[in-house]
């Protein structure tokens, strides 16, 4: 996820309709804005970004037809099904992974005992996942359902050590979450939901959002979680929140350097070429459409968690999502979009569209690569036009070769869809996975970026070994679609696929190995865990959560979730271990693997806090306890007849007081 430009979009569009983006907009000069924090707090560089001119092409800006690309050789795509097969059952099962959970009562903390296979004893660390989990509040006429991506974030952890697994799940307690939890209803407007909890919505959207330009949106803490430099941080589109590494309790914003600066949910970890250690690179990309300017800020944190570099650039307004980091550059993929200005007044103020739907495709230009210097005093932001019209959200990796060329690998889309409609709400008709695995070769000297399709397999959420970020590499791991028909409709995202290139600079002939978790099971974002002391790039494990739409022992409508561990060198053999989580976990957005063991079994301080809490509760009559949703390291508390009777009396008194 990222800092979405529609947060400024509607206001800027209403007060000053933007001019079309010029193909030579990159020739202008932009000055870096002032920053309010003291320069003594960290190392930083401010740049007057001199924009290199692009070399515009006169060729049409159209996507290359799918039949022009190399065909994937994964087994599930070899049998092309008739056009009548629309994967209806698969999409029905897939959609069950987006069910909202009840709320705080759903939080748990316990050892996992249901394990098939064997967890490798040398595997140690914690799988961390974050994603929207609760997007429904209220009942009956008061029921309010938000779009999936606007749901409240819930961090899930599976801590692995000595062949054992410990599970936790906890909501990210942002200021907005606590406010709405106290009131028992949604109060804050969000980015991806057309319906507005503010009343009357028309006046709020017209006068507050558009005319006054107040576009503050709910912080849901829902898009990623990372453990870096001893700091565990959850983040949404912009604001990070520190978490307790032992309990996942929310500490809050600005508790460490990583949680103190505004940044998106996308990171890269890269090794410094001088051997001085590894850096975590984060960035923020904010757009002001009125001035046609984007401010990009790149932060670097050392292994101790200290901010050691900050470089800010202004450049022509654009939409970007993820970043690639090489030895010398931060690279952003500038998607061809424009403002859907009529929709501001015909749809947005009438709750027929949300903020994210106020931008649309711009077929008048191609995407641009923007290269920002990581080092030295250079102020030149190099802008290079791609030779292929597409969109790209999540990138695989990138590196510079000995000739100075840059290899940029990503998952490309042939249409602009906010937000990920083909993944989050597919139907097998208008919306279904249609991405491709692409490699761009960027020639900095000639200012050309050439596209090469590595596979037409619909794939997303790519990962590589963090030991090879920004370096030449051959192996990548992706979430991928299963099945296709004669009309080109693809099945839902379900499998994990390992893609291996024959050489680091290959432009094709990729080897694909597919693992399908089961008929009604759907793999989520994968992560690669290198084996300690590994020499080969793919010596390690691929770990991921898997949604099970048909879990026989489910207490949540047939839904269940498991974690799988796959030997990356024996990928097609499938998991060496399947770890059944105690509760269903929604699909989620992003996450990471922490090589440091965090969020494990309770330590002394947590056990004492639990004991004290339990002791205090023993003096208060229990009214209603949902045993299906509440579990901890302590024995369950059963609902008694006295408690039920007390609840009925309280309900009657409540009715009569009105």
C-alpha positions in Angstrom: 0.0 0.0 0.0 1.0 3.6 -0.1 0.1 7.1 0.6 -2.8 7.5 -1.8 -3.0 10.8 -3.7 -6.8 11.1 -3.5 -6.3 12.4 0.0 -5.5 15.6 -1.6 -7.2 14.9 -4.9 -10.8 16.0 -4.4 -9.9 19.3 -2.8 -7.3 20.2 -5.4 -9.6 19.2 -8.3 -12.5 21.2 -7.0 -10.6 24.4 -6.3 -8.3 24.3 -9.3 -8.9 21.7 -12.0 -5.5 20.3 -13.1 -4.1 20.8 -16.5 -3.2 17.7 -18.4 0.2 16.3 -17.6 2.6 17.4 -20.3 4.8 14.8 -21.9 7.7 17.2 -21.3 6.7 18.0 -17.7 9.9 16.4 -16.6 11.9 19.4 -18.0 10.6 21.7 -15.3 12.5 22.6 -12.2 11.0 21.9 -8.8 12.3 22.9 -5.5 12.2 20.7 -2.4 9.9 22.0 0.2 10.8 22.9 3.8 10.8 20.4 6.5 9.9 21.2 10.1 12.0 18.8 12.0 15.4 19.8 13.2 18.3 18.9 10.9 20.4 17.9 13.9 18.1 14.9 14.6 19.3 12.9 11.6 21.4 13.0 8.4 19.4 14.3 5.5 19.8 15.9 2.1 17.4 18.3 0.5 17.4 18.6 -3.3 16.3 21.0 -5.9 15.4 18.2 -8.2 16.6 18.9 -11.7 14.4 16.8 -13.9 16.0 15.2 -16.9 13.8 15.4 -20.0 12.1 12.3 -21.3 12.3 11.2 -24.9 8.7 11.0 -25.9 7.6 8.4 -28.4 5.0 8.9 -31.1 4.0 5.2 -31.1 0.4 4.4 -29.7 0.1 3.9 -26.0 -1.6 0.5 -26.0 -0.9 -2.7 -24.1 0.7 -5.5 -26.1 -1.9 -8.3 -26.8 -1.6 -11.3 -24.5 -1.0 -13.7 -27.4 2.3 -11.9 -28.2 3.8 -12.9 -24.8 5.5 -16.2 -23.9 3.1 -18.7 -22.4 3.4 -19.9 -18.9 4.4 -23.6 -18.6 2.8 -24.2 -15.1 0.7 -27.3 -15.0 -2.6 -25.6 -14.2 -2.5 -23.5 -17.4 -1.8 -26.4 -19.9 -5.4 -27.5 -20.1 -7.3 -24.5 -21.4 -10.9 -24.9 -20.4 -13.9 -24.1 -22.5 -15.4 -20.6 -22.4 -18.3 -21.9 -20.4 -16.0 -22.5 -17.4 -16.0 -19.3 -15.4 -14.5 -20.7 -12.2 -17.7 -19.8 -10.3 -17.1 -22.3 -7.5 -13.5 -21.3 -7.1 -14.4 -17.6 -6.9 -17.1 -18.4 -4.4 -14.6 -20.2 -2.1 -12.0 -17.5 -2.6 -14.4 -14.8 -1.5 -14.9 -16.4 1.9 -11.4 -15.2 2.8 -12.6 -11.7 3.0 -15.1 -12.2 5.9 -14.9 -9.6 8.7 -14.1 -10.9 12.2 -16.0 -9.7 15.4 -13.4 -7.4 17.0 -11.3 -7.3 20.1 -13.0 -10.5 21.5 -11.3 -12.3 18.5 -7.8 -11.8 19.8 -5.9 -14.9 21.0 -2.5 -16.0 22.2 -1.6 -19.7 22.5 0.6 -22.5 21.4 -0.3 -24.3 18.2 -0.7 -28.0 18.5 -2.3 -29.0 15.2 0.7 -29.5 13.0 1.0 -31.8 10.0 4.5 -32.7 9.1 7.5 -31.3 11.0 8.7 -27.8 11.5 12.4 -27.6 10.7 14.3 -27.3 13.9 16.8 -24.9 12.4 14.0 -22.5 11.3 13.8 -19.7 13.9 11.9 -16.3 13.7 8.4 -15.0 13.3 6.0 -14.7 10.4 4.3 -11.4 10.7 1.1 -10.5 8.7 -1.1 -7.4 8.7 -4.4 -6.7 7.0 -7.9 -5.4 7.4 -9.8 -7.8 9.6 -12.9 -6.0 10.9 -14.9 -3.9 8.4 -18.4 -4.3 9.8 -19.9 -2.5 12.9 -23.4 -2.3 14.1 -26.5 -4.4 13.5 -29.8 -4.0 11.7 -30.4 -0.5 10.5 -27.2 0.6 12.2 -25.1 -1.9 10.3 -22.2 -0.2 8.4 -19.9 -2.2 6.2 -16.7 -0.7 4.9 -14.7 -1.7 1.8 -12.3 -4.5 2.7 -9.2 -2.2 2.5 -10.7 0.2 4.9 -11.1 -2.4 7.7 -9.3 -2.1 11.0 -5.8 -3.7 10.9 -5.1 -6.9 12.7 -1.5 -8.2 13.1 -1.1 -11.9 13.1 2.1 -13.6 14.2 3.4 -17.2 14.2 6.6 -17.4 16.2 8.8 -20.4 15.3 11.5 -21.9 17.5 12.8 -25.4 18.3 10.2 -26.9 16.1 7.3 -25.3 17.9 4.9 -22.5 16.9 3.2 -19.8 19.0 0.2 -17.9 17.7 -1.0 -14.3 18.4 -3.4 -11.9 16.7 -4.1 -8.4 17.8 -5.8 -5.3 16.4 -3.7 -2.2 15.8 -5.2 0.3 18.3 -4.9 3.5 16.4 -6.5 6.7 17.7 -9.4 6.2 15.3 -9.9 2.6 16.3 -10.1 3.4 20.0 -12.6 6.2 19.3 -14.9 4.0 17.2 -14.6 1.1 19.6 -15.7 3.3 22.5 -18.7 4.6 20.5 -19.5 1.2 19.0 -19.8 2.6 15.5 -17.8 4.0 12.6 -17.3 7.8 12.7 -14.3 8.4 10.4 -14.4 8.6 6.6 -12.1 6.2 4.7 -10.3 6.0 1.4 -11.9 3.1 -0.4 -15.5 3.2 0.9 -18.2 5.2 -1.0 -20.5 5.2 1.9 -19.7 7.9 4.5 -20.5 7.6 8.3 -20.7 11.4 8.7 -24.2 12.8 8.5 -25.3 14.5 6.3 -22.7 13.0 4.0 -23.4 15.4 1.1 -22.6 18.5 3.1 -19.5 16.9 4.7 -18.1 15.9 1.3 -19.0 19.1 -0.5 -18.1 21.7 2.1 -15.6 20.0 4.4 -13.8 17.7 1.9 -13.9 19.6 -1.4 -14.3 23.3 -0.6 -12.4 23.4 2.7 -9.9 20.9 1.6 -10.0 18.9 4.8 -9.4 15.3 3.6 -8.2 13.6 6.7 -9.0 10.0 6.6 -9.1 7.2 9.1 -5.8 5.6 10.1 -6.5 1.9 10.2 -3.0 0.6 10.7 -3.7 -2.3 8.3 -1.2 -2.6 5.5 2.1 -4.0 6.7 4.2 -4.9 9.7 7.9 -5.0 10.0 10.5 -5.7 12.7 13.6 -3.6 12.1 16.3 -2.4 14.5 14.5 -3.7 17.5 11.3 -1.9 16.6 8.1 -3.7 15.6 6.0 -1.3 13.5 2.6 -1.6 11.8 1.7 0.9 9.1 -1.3 1.8 6.9 -1.1 4.2 3.9 1.0 6.7 5.8 1.2 6.5 9.6 3.3 3.9 11.4 2.5 2.6 14.9 4.9 1.0 17.3 3.9 -2.4 18.7 5.2 -4.3 21.7 7.5 -7.0 20.3 6.4 -9.4 23.0 2.7 -9.0 23.1 1.7 -7.1 19.9 0.1 -4.4 22.1 0.0 -1.0 20.4 2.4 1.4 21.9 1.6 4.2 19.4 3.0 6.6 16.9 6.5 8.2 17.3 7.9 5.7 19.7 11.1 5.0 17.7 12.8 6.5 14.6 10.9 4.0 12.3 7.5 4.8 13.8 8.2 8.6 14.0 8.3 9.5 10.3 5.5 9.3 7.9 6.0 6.5 5.3 4.1 4.0 3.2 3.8 0.3 3.8 6.5 -0.6 1.3 10.1 -1.2 2.3 13.3 -2.5 0.9 16.3 -3.9 2.8 19.6 -3.5 1.0 23.2 -4.2 1.9 25.7 -1.3 1.7 28.3 -2.1 -0.9 31.1 -1.0 1.5 30.2 -3.7 3.9 28.9 -1.3 6.6 25.7 -3.3 7.1 22.1 -3.5 5.9 19.7 -0.6 5.5 15.9 -0.5 5.6 14.7 2.0 3.0 11.2 3.5 3.5 9.5 6.2 1.5 6.6 8.6 1.3 5.0 9.9 -1.9 2.5 12.7 -1.5 0.7 14.4 -4.4 -0.6 17.9 -4.7 -2.6 17.9 -7.9 -3.3 21.6 -7.8 0.4 22.4 -8.2 1.0 19.3 -10.2 3.8 18.3 -7.8 4.7 15.2 -6.0 7.0 15.2 -2.9 9.0 12.0 -2.5 10.9 11.5 0.7 13.3 8.5 1.1 14.4 7.4 4.5 17.2 4.9 5.4 17.5 3.2 8.8 20.6 1.2 9.9 20.5 -2.1 11.6 20.2 -0.4 15.1 17.0 1.3 13.9 18.6 4.8 13.6 17.6 7.1 10.7 20.9 7.7 8.9 19.7 9.3 5.6 16.8 11.4 4.4 16.5 12.7 0.9 13.6 14.7 -0.4 12.7 15.5 -4.0 9.8 17.3 -5.7 8.9 16.1 -9.2 5.8 16.3 -11.5 2.6 14.9 -10.1 2.3 11.1 -10.4 0.9 7.9 -9.0 3.4 5.4 -7.6 2.9 2.4 -5.2 6.1 0.6 -4.5 9.8 1.2 -4.9 13.0 -0.5 -6.1 16.4 0.3 -4.5 19.7 -0.3 -6.1 23.3 0.7 -5.1 22.9 4.2 -6.6 19.2 4.8 -7.1 15.7 4.9 -5.6 13.5 3.9 -8.5 9.7 4.7 -8.8 7.4 3.5 -11.5 5.1 6.4 -12.5 1.8 5.0 -13.7 -0.1 6.8 -16.4 -3.2 8.2 -14.6 -5.2 11.4 -14.5 -8.0 12.9 -12.4 -11.6 11.9 -13.2 -12.7 15.4 -12.5 -16.5 15.0 -13.4 -16.7 12.2 -10.9 -15.8 14.6 -8.0 -19.2 16.3 -8.4 -21.3 13.7 -10.0 -20.3 10.7 -7.9 -18.2 11.5 -4.9 -20.4 14.0 -3.1 -23.4 11.7 -3.6 -21.6 8.6 -2.1 -21.5 6.9 -5.4 -17.7 6.7 -5.4 -14.9 6.9 -2.9 -11.7 8.9 -3.0 -9.6 6.2 -4.6 -12.0 6.1 -7.6 -11.4 9.7 -8.6 -8.3 8.8 -10.6 -8.4 6.9 -13.8 -6.3 5.7 -16.8 -4.4 8.1 -18.9 -4.0 6.5 -22.3 -2.2 9.5 -23.7 1.1 8.7 -22.2 3.3 5.7 -21.3 4.6 5.0 -17.8 7.8 6.6 -16.6 10.7 5.4 -14.6 12.0 8.0 -12.2 15.5 7.5 -10.9 16.5 9.4 -7.7 20.1 9.5 -6.6 20.9 7.7 -3.4 24.4 9.1 -2.9 26.6 12.1 -3.6 25.6 15.6 -4.5 23.8 15.0 -7.8 20.5 16.7 -8.0 19.4 15.1 -11.3 16.2 13.0 -11.2 16.4 10.9 -14.3 13.1 10.3 -16.1 12.8 7.5 -18.7 9.8 6.5 -20.6 8.9 2.9 -20.9 8.2 1.3 -24.3 5.2 -0.6 -23.0 1.9 0.8 -21.7 0.9 -0.8 -18.4 0.6 -0.4 -14.6 2.7 -1.9 -11.9 2.0 -1.9 -8.2 4.3 -4.5 -6.5 7.8 -4.9 -7.8 10.0 -8.0 -7.5 13.5 -6.6 -7.4 16.0 -4.5 -9.4 19.8 -4.2 -9.8 22.5 -2.4 -11.8 24.8 -4.5 -14.0 28.4 -3.9 -14.9 27.4 -1.9 -18.0 25.4 0.5 -15.9 22.0 -0.8 -17.2 19.3 -1.4 -14.7 17.1 -4.5 -14.6 13.7 -3.7 -13.1 11.4 -6.7 -12.5 7.7 -6.2 -11.6 4.2 -7.6 -12.0 2.4 -5.6 -14.7 -1.3 -5.0 -15.2 -3.0 -4.1 -18.5 -5.6 -1.9 -16.8 -5.7 0.5 -13.9 -7.8 -0.8 -11.0 -8.0 0.8 -7.7 -7.8 -1.0 -5.5 -6.8 -4.4 -6.8 -10.3 -5.2 -7.8 -9.1 -8.2 -9.8 -7.6 -9.6 -6.6 -9.8 -8.3 -3.7 -13.2 -8.7 -5.4 -12.9 -10.8 -8.5 -16.0 -12.3 -10.1 -14.6 -14.3 -13.1 -16.4 -11.9 -15.5 -15.2 -8.3 -15.5 -12.7 -8.7 -12.7 -10.2 -11.5 -12.6 -6.4 -11.8 -12.3 -4.7 -10.7 -15.6 -1.2 -9.6 -14.5 2.1 -10.7 -16.1 5.7 -11.1 -14.9 7.7 -8.4 -16.6 11.4 -7.3 -16.8 12.4 -3.8 -18.0 15.9 -3.1 -19.0 16.7 0.5 -18.4 19.5 2.1 -20.3 20.3 5.2 -18.4 22.7 6.6 -21.1 20.2 6.3 -24.0 17.2 7.1 -21.8 15.3 4.0 -22.9 13.4 1.3 -21.0 12.6 -1.9 -22.9 9.9 -4.3 -21.8 10.3 -8.1 -21.8 7.6 -10.4 -20.6 9.0 -13.3 -18.6 5.7 -15.1 -18.3 2.0 -14.5 -18.9 1.1 -16.2 -15.6 -1.1 -13.9 -13.6 1.0 -13.2 -10.6 1.4 -10.7 -7.8 2.8 -10.1 -4.3 6.3 -11.1 -5.3 9.2 -11.7 -2.9 12.9 -12.6 -3.2 15.6 -13.4 -0.7 16.4 -10.2 1.3 20.0 -11.1 0.9 19.7 -10.3 -2.8 17.7 -7.1 -2.7 19.2 -4.6 -5.1 21.7 -7.3 -6.4 21.8 -9.6 -9.4 19.5 -12.6 -8.6 17.7 -15.5 -10.2 14.9 -16.7 -7.9 11.5 -15.1 -7.1 8.4 -16.4 -5.4 4.9 -15.2 -6.2 1.2 -15.6 -5.5 -0.4 -16.8 -8.8 -3.7 -17.6 -10.5 -4.8 -21.2 -11.2 -6.6 -22.1 -14.4 -7.7 -20.3 -17.6 -10.4 -20.6 -20.3 -10.6 -20.0 -24.0 -11.9 -16.5 -23.5 -8.8 -15.6 -21.5 -10.6 -15.5 -18.1 -8.3 -16.8 -15.3 -9.1 -18.4 -12.0 -8.5 -16.7 -8.7 -5.2 -16.2 -7.0 -4.5 -19.6 -5.4 -1.1 -21.0 -5.9 2.5 -20.2 -5.0 5.0 -20.2 -7.9 8.7 -20.2 -7.8 10.3 -18.6 -10.9 13.9 -19.2 -11.7 15.8 -17.3 -14.5 18.5 -19.2 -16.4 21.0 -16.3 -15.9 20.8 -13.1 -13.9 20.4 -11.0 -17.1 18.0 -13.4 -18.9 15.1 -11.9 -20.9 13.1 -15.2 -21.0 13.1 -19.0 -20.7 12.1 -18.8 -17.0 11.5 -22.0 -15.2 8.2 -22.0 -13.3 7.4 -24.4 -10.4 3.8 -24.3 -9.2 2.4 -25.5 -5.9 -1.4 -25.5 -5.4 -2.5 -25.8 -1.7 -5.7 -27.6 -2.4 -9.1 -27.5 -4.2 -10.6 -24.9 -1.8 -7.4 -23.5 -0.4 -5.8 -20.2 -1.4 -2.2 -19.1 -0.7 -1.5 -15.6 0.5 1.6 -13.5 0.1 4.8 -15.6 0.4 8.0 -14.9 2.2 11.5 -16.3 1.8 13.6 -17.3 4.8 17.2 -18.0 4.1 18.8 -21.0 5.8 21.6 -19.9 8.2 24.9 -20.1 6.5 23.3 -20.6 3.1 25.5 -20.2 0.0 22.9 -20.8 -2.7 20.3 -18.1 -3.3 17.4 -20.4 -2.9 18.7 -22.3 0.1 15.9 -21.8 2.6 12.1 -21.9 3.0 9.1 -20.3 1.6 6.5 -19.5 4.2 2.9 -18.3 3.7 -0.5 -18.3 5.2 -3.2 -20.3 3.3 -7.0 -19.6 3.5 -9.1 -22.8 3.8 -12.7 -22.3 2.6 -13.7 -25.8 3.7 -12.3 -26.5 7.1 -14.2 -29.3 8.7 -13.5 -28.2 12.3 -14.2 -24.5 11.7 -16.2 -22.4 14.1 -16.4 -19.6 11.6 -18.6 -20.7 8.8 -16.2 -23.3 7.4 -13.3 -20.9 7.2 -9.8 -21.7 8.5 -6.2 -20.7 8.1 -3.0 -22.6 8.0 0.7 -21.7 7.7 2.8 -23.7 5.3 6.6 -24.1 5.2 8.1 -25.2 1.9 11.7 -26.2 1.2 12.6 -23.7 -1.6 14.9 -26.1 -3.3 12.2 -28.8 -3.4 9.4 -26.4 -4.1 7.1 -28.7 -6.1 7.1 -31.3 -3.3 5.0 -28.9 -1.2 5.1 -28.2 2.5 7.3 -29.9 5.0 4.9 -28.6 7.6 1.3 -27.3 7.7 0.5 -25.4 10.9 -3.2 -25.0 11.6 -3.9 -21.7 13.2 -6.5 -21.7 16.0 -8.7 -19.1 14.3 -9.6 -18.0 10.8 -7.5 -15.0 9.6 -8.7 -12.9 6.6 -6.5 -12.7 3.5 -4.5 -9.7 4.7 -2.4 -7.3 2.7 1.4 -7.4 3.5 3.8 -8.7 6.1 7.4 -9.9 6.6 9.5 -12.5 8.2 11.4 -11.4 11.3 14.7 -13.3 11.7 14.5 -12.3 15.4 12.1 -14.4 17.4 9.3 -12.0 18.5 5.7 -12.3 19.8 6.5 -15.7 21.3 5.0 -17.4 24.4 4.3 -15.0 27.3 7.2 -13.7 29.4 7.0 -13.0 33.1 5.7 -9.5 32.7 2.8 -10.6 30.5 2.0 -13.5 32.7 1.8 -11.3 35.8 -0.4 -8.8 33.9 -2.7 -11.6 32.9 -2.8 -12.9 36.4 -3.6 -9.4 37.8 -6.3 -8.9 35.1 -7.8 -12.3 35.9 -7.8 -11.5 39.6 -9.6 -8.2 39.1 -12.2 -9.9 36.9 -12.9 -12.5 39.5 -14.4 -9.8 41.7 -16.8 -8.5 38.9 -19.8 -10.7 37.9 -19.4 -11.9 34.3 -22.4 -11.1 32.1 -21.6 -12.5 28.7 -18.5 -14.3 27.6 -18.1 -15.6 24.0 -16.1 -18.8 24.5 -15.8 -19.4 20.8 -13.9 -16.1 20.3 -11.9 -15.7 23.5 -8.8 -17.8 24.3 -5.6 -17.1 26.2 -2.9 -18.9 28.0 -5.3 -19.2 31.0 -8.2 -21.6 31.3 -11.5 -20.6 29.6 -14.2 -19.0 31.7 -17.6 -20.6 31.2 -20.9 -18.8 31.1 -23.0 -19.7 34.2 -26.7 -19.7 34.7 -26.3 -16.8 37.1 -24.5 -14.8 34.4 -27.2 -15.4 31.9 -29.9 -14.4 34.4 -28.0 -11.3 35.2 -27.7 -10.4 31.6 -31.4 -10.7 31.1 -32.1 -8.5 34.1 -29.7 -5.9 32.8 -31.4 -6.0 29.3 -34.8 -5.4 30.9 -33.6 -2.5 33.0 -32.0 -1.0 29.9 -35.3 -1.1 28.0 -37.3 0.4 30.8 -34.9 3.3 31.4 -35.9 4.6 27.9 
